[in-house]
Amino acid sequence: MVSEPRKIRIEIDKKSCKRCGICQGLCPQAVYSLAKDGSPEITNPERCTNCRLCDLRCPDFAITLEVLA
Amino acid sequence: MALSYKDYLEQSQLPHMWCPGCGDGIILRAYTEALAELNLAPKDVVTVTGIGCWGKADDYLSTQAFHGTHGRALAFATGIKTANPDLTVVTLMGDGDAVTIGGNHFIHAARRNVNLTAIVTNNYNYGMTGGQYSATTPLESKTTTSPNGVAEPGFDVCFLAEAAGANFVARTTVYHAVALKNLIKEGILHPGFSLVEVISPCPTYFGRFNVHPSPVNMMNWLKEKAIPVQKYRELPLEEQHEHFAVGKLVKKDRPDFYTTYRRINGGKKGAEEGDTNGR
């Protein structure tokens, strides 16, 4: 049985983000990396499993995850 | 229409004032998510806060709110809930609010078993006023007012609530974000006084002096310190001192204050009516 990998759209609201690094530091799938200024970048979006931990642990309501059909 | 956590946030007030990596935002997220999952209309929920970093939380909420004086959130909440038993009343207090300046209100709300939920954010210090030690700061921890380490042991907030008679007592951390949301939900649904103590990082003060100033390291520190309650009870005493138990510590069905009051003062009819919404 083959399951299609789900596509997840990740959006980071740069205006709300305070660059604490929690999303990058605690993502179990290493979806994020940090830019030189410490702000998160989505470098491996295809690895996202929609566990939503970054969303729930973001202290600044800056991350939105959306499962695309 | 299903509600989203965003329906409980006052978007015009965001971004909030808390430091980068502060646990308060994570708890606010879990609280609003729990309200959304319970499908409670914002107008039927009263959030009562005191003073401190976490006391600012009501500024960012679209629920009904009451911002009271330092340590008195539970006193105001007791009045609100007793006069309006159909409202869902949740108090948001820090460790300074709940068990330091407001310690007496805390034990008496638990003793009366008032039908409300207290979410106590414990970051082991007074963050807003500059990182002074509070009644939960662990023995020998360094703060701005105890540069050589505090000479007093800290309160165990959950034991305090349990001993005073609370119906539902749980502890978790902001690292355990899903458990946090679920415990808040369960606390709101459980009749009587419910306490959810959330161990939260203060990277700016407590972290910088005692653990690490990095938010990610603080989160991993919480993960290391937290032990599920069944496992915690089997640990040797010296290891228990190094950790804290997380999970549901107490769940019982002692009648809540309103129901007992109506039974004694309102005759048979009053007791049967009780507090109908169970929250």
Interface residues (C-beta under 8 A of the other chain):
Chain A: K15 S16 K18 R19 C20 G21 I22 Q24 G25 L26 L53 L56 R57 C58 P59 D60 F61
Chain B: L9 L14 P15 H16 W18 C19 P20 G21 C22 G23 D24 G25 I26 R29 A30 E33 V174 Y175 A177 V178 K181 S214 P215 V216 M219 N220
